[in-house]
């Protein structure tokens, strides 16, 4: 298994760009009027998305490409002031935002320089997790930060499960019965991810997991253990409350 958080090994890869997928409506956490903007939901007095932006900035990311869709103009206006000093915040509109998140990542294909960090707009994670992932990344692989602390996962049923063999991801999906790791939603991606997503498309739709699975079948997805790193996936009101109770 790769080194956990705190490892001193370093990579020659220099990464300064990231993509954040945040085009959906966040229906499971939306307000009664259906107009709430999930990335702006307050957690401990701060907008949810501000945690990701600040962690990325602390890890050396200087350009963030945010893929937006639902209420795009309103979200862009509200997010601009949240960019940390020294970070360029760029927006990519996905007109097909109702489709799966692989379509949102494909929308970024002509905007981002690889390798790049990829994460989700509803995740909170420590900057040292990003630093670890970058330091351990292999340039010709899709590098996925994985959590081996299965008993610590708040909503295991909803989590994206991973089967690791040594440091290679061999399967990924929510319905896997026997697994040994959890996908944290944090990646370092090569340019190849876009061609795998295109190949995996069916009827014009594709999930990120479909692309990861296709790469894994060829031995091109590597799991990086986050060790004692902490992260939160905010999909439901229960997950929101859990994050609020556990954020330092």
matplotlib code that plots the C-alpha trace (Angstrom):
import matplotlib.pyplot as plt

x = [0.0, 1.2, 2.4, -0.2, -0.7, 2.6, 4.9, 8.0, 8.4, 8.0, 7.0, 8.5, 5.0, 4.1, 0.4, -1.2, -4.6, -7.8, -11.3, -14.2, -17.4, -20.4, -23.0, -25.8, -28.8, -28.0, -31.5, -31.0, -30.0, -32.0, -34.5, -38.3, -38.2, -35.7, -33.5, -30.8, -27.2, -25.6, -22.0, -23.1, -24.9, -23.3, -21.3, -19.9, -20.6, -18.8, -20.0, -19.4, -17.3, -15.0, -13.5, -12.4, -11.1, -8.9, -7.6, -6.7, -4.9, -3.0, -1.8, -0.4, -3.3, -3.4, -6.1, -9.5, -11.9, -15.4, -17.9, -21.3, -24.8, -27.8, -28.4, -25.0, -25.0, -26.2, -23.5, -20.7, -21.6, -21.6, -18.4, -16.1, -15.5, -14.7, -11.5, -8.4, -5.7, -3.5, -6.1, -7.7, -11.3, -12.6, -16.1, -17.0, -20.8, -22.2, -25.5, -26.2, -25.9, -28.8, -26.7, -24.1, -20.8, -18.7, -20.3, -19.3, -15.7, -15.7, -16.8, -13.5, -11.4, -10.4, -9.8, -7.5, -3.9, -3.0, -2.1, -4.7, -6.4, -10.1, -12.6, -16.3, -18.0, -19.7, -16.6, -14.5, -10.9, -7.7, -5.1, -2.5, -4.6, -4.1, -0.4, 0.0, -1.9, 0.2, 3.5, 2.6, 1.1, 2.3, 2.2, 0.7, -2.0, -5.3, -4.4, -7.2, -7.1, -8.7, -9.8, -9.1, -10.8, -14.1, -15.5, -15.1, -17.2, -20.4, -22.8, -21.1, -24.1, -24.0, -20.2, -18.3, -16.6, -13.2, -11.4, -7.7, -5.1, -1.7, -1.9, -4.1, -7.8, -9.5, -13.1, -15.2, -18.9, -21.6, -23.0, -19.8, -20.4, -16.8, -14.4, -11.4, -11.4, -13.6, -13.3, -12.8, -13.6, -10.1, -8.0, -4.9, -5.8, -3.8, -5.2, -6.2, -9.2, -11.1, -10.6, -11.8, -14.9, -15.7, -15.2, -17.5, -20.4, -23.7, -26.5, -24.7, -24.3, -21.4, -20.4, -17.0, -17.0, -17.5, -14.3, -12.4, -13.6, -12.5, -9.0, -8.9, -9.6, -6.3, -4.4, -4.2, -5.8, -3.7, -5.0, -3.2, -4.0, -4.9, -3.9, -5.5, -6.7, -10.3, -12.9, -16.6, -19.0, -22.1, -25.0, -27.8, -29.0, -27.6, -24.2, -24.3, -25.0, -22.3, -19.7, -20.8, -20.4, -16.9, -15.2, -12.5]
y = [0.0, 3.5, 5.8, 7.4, 11.0, 12.3, 10.5, 12.5, 11.0, 13.4, 13.4, 15.2, 16.1, 19.8, 20.4, 23.8, 23.3, 21.6, 20.8, 20.9, 19.2, 21.1, 21.3, 19.4, 20.7, 18.9, 17.6, 15.5, 18.6, 21.2, 23.5, 23.3, 25.9, 23.9, 27.0, 26.4, 26.4, 23.4, 24.7, 27.8, 25.9, 27.1, 24.7, 26.1, 29.6, 29.2, 28.2, 24.6, 25.3, 27.6, 24.6, 23.0, 26.2, 26.9, 23.4, 23.5, 26.8, 25.6, 22.6, 24.9, 24.9, 28.3, 27.7, 26.1, 25.2, 25.0, 23.1, 24.6, 24.0, 24.5, 28.2, 28.8, 32.6, 32.9, 30.5, 32.1, 35.5, 34.2, 32.2, 34.8, 36.5, 33.2, 32.5, 32.7, 35.2, 34.1, 31.7, 32.1, 30.8, 29.9, 28.7, 26.1, 25.8, 22.3, 22.7, 19.0, 19.3, 17.0, 14.1, 12.2, 13.7, 12.2, 14.7, 17.6, 16.4, 16.0, 19.7, 20.6, 18.7, 21.7, 24.0, 22.2, 21.2, 17.7, 16.3, 18.1, 17.6, 16.6, 16.8, 17.4, 20.6, 18.9, 17.4, 18.8, 17.5, 18.4, 20.2, 17.6, 14.9, 16.9, 17.3, 13.6, 12.6, 15.0, 13.8, 10.1, 10.5, 8.4, 10.5, 7.8, 6.7, 7.9, 8.4, 8.1, 9.0, 6.1, 5.7, 2.3, 3.3, 1.6, 1.7, 5.5, 6.1, 7.9, 6.5, 3.4, 2.4, 5.6, 5.5, 4.6, 1.3, 0.3, -3.0, -2.6, -5.2, -4.0, -0.3, -0.9, -0.2, -3.2, -2.3, 0.7, 1.1, 1.7, -1.8, -3.8, -6.4, -7.1, -4.2, -2.9, 0.9, 3.9, 6.5, 9.9, 11.9, 13.3, 12.4, 13.4, 12.8, 12.3, 13.6, 10.0, 10.2, 12.1, 9.5, 6.8, 8.7, 9.2, 5.5, 4.6, 6.9, 5.3, 7.2, 10.5, 9.9, 8.7, 8.7, 9.4, 5.9, 4.5, 6.2, 5.1, 1.5, 1.5, 2.7, 0.2, -2.7, -1.8, -1.4, 2.3, 3.4, 3.6, 3.9, 6.3, 5.6, 8.8, 7.2, 9.3, 12.0, 13.3, 14.2, 14.7, 14.0, 16.3, 14.6, 14.6, 16.6, 13.8, 14.1, 17.9, 17.5, 15.0, 17.3, 20.3, 18.2, 16.9, 19.9, 21.2]
z = [0.0, -0.7, 2.1, 4.4, 5.3, 6.7, 4.2, 3.3, -0.1, -3.0, -6.6, -9.5, -10.7, -10.3, -10.2, -10.0, -11.5, -10.2, -11.4, -9.1, -10.2, -8.9, -11.7, -10.1, -8.2, -4.9, -4.8, -1.6, 0.3, -1.4, 0.3, -0.1, -2.8, -4.8, -5.3, -2.7, -4.0, -2.4, -2.6, -0.6, 2.3, 5.5, 7.6, 10.9, 9.5, 6.2, 2.7, 2.0, -1.1, 0.8, 2.6, -0.7, -2.2, 0.9, 1.1, -2.6, -2.2, 0.8, -1.3, -4.0, -6.5, -8.2, -10.9, -10.1, -12.9, -11.4, -13.6, -12.9, -14.3, -12.0, -11.3, -12.9, -13.0, -9.4, -8.2, -10.1, -8.7, -5.1, -5.5, -6.9, -3.5, -2.0, -4.0, -1.7, -2.5, -5.4, -6.8, -10.2, -10.2, -13.6, -14.5, -17.1, -17.8, -18.4, -20.2, -19.6, -15.8, -15.3, -16.5, -14.6, -13.3, -16.1, -18.5, -16.2, -16.2, -20.0, -20.2, -18.7, -21.2, -23.3, -20.3, -17.9, -18.2, -17.1, -14.7, -12.5, -9.1, -9.4, -6.6, -5.9, -4.8, -1.9, -0.2, 2.6, 3.0, 4.6, 2.5, 3.6, 1.8, -1.4, -0.7, -0.1, -3.2, -5.4, -3.7, -4.3, -7.8, -10.7, -13.9, -16.2, -13.8, -12.4, -8.8, -6.3, -2.6, -0.7, 2.9, 4.5, 7.8, 6.9, 10.4, 10.4, 7.3, 8.3, 5.6, 4.3, 2.3, 0.2, -0.1, -3.4, -2.6, -3.9, -4.2, -4.0, -4.9, -3.5, -4.7, -7.8, -8.0, -9.6, -9.1, -8.0, -7.4, -4.8, -4.9, -4.4, -1.6, -0.6, -0.7, 1.3, 0.7, 0.0, -2.7, -1.1, -4.3, -4.6, -7.6, -9.6, -13.2, -16.4, -19.7, -20.5, -18.2, -20.9, -23.6, -21.2, -20.3, -24.0, -24.6, -21.6, -22.8, -23.4, -25.0, -24.3, -20.6, -18.4, -14.7, -13.4, -11.9, -15.4, -16.6, -13.5, -13.9, -17.6, -16.6, -13.7, -16.1, -17.7, -14.5, -14.7, -11.5, -8.4, -4.8, -2.4, 1.3, 3.2, 6.5, 9.3, 7.0, 7.5, 4.9, 4.6, 1.8, 2.2, 0.3, 2.8, 5.8, 8.1, 6.5, 6.9, 10.6, 11.0, 9.3, 11.5, 14.7, 13.7, 12.0, 14.3]

ax = plt.figure().add_subplot(projection="3d")
ax.plot(x, y, z, "-o")
ax.set_aspect("equal")
plt.show()
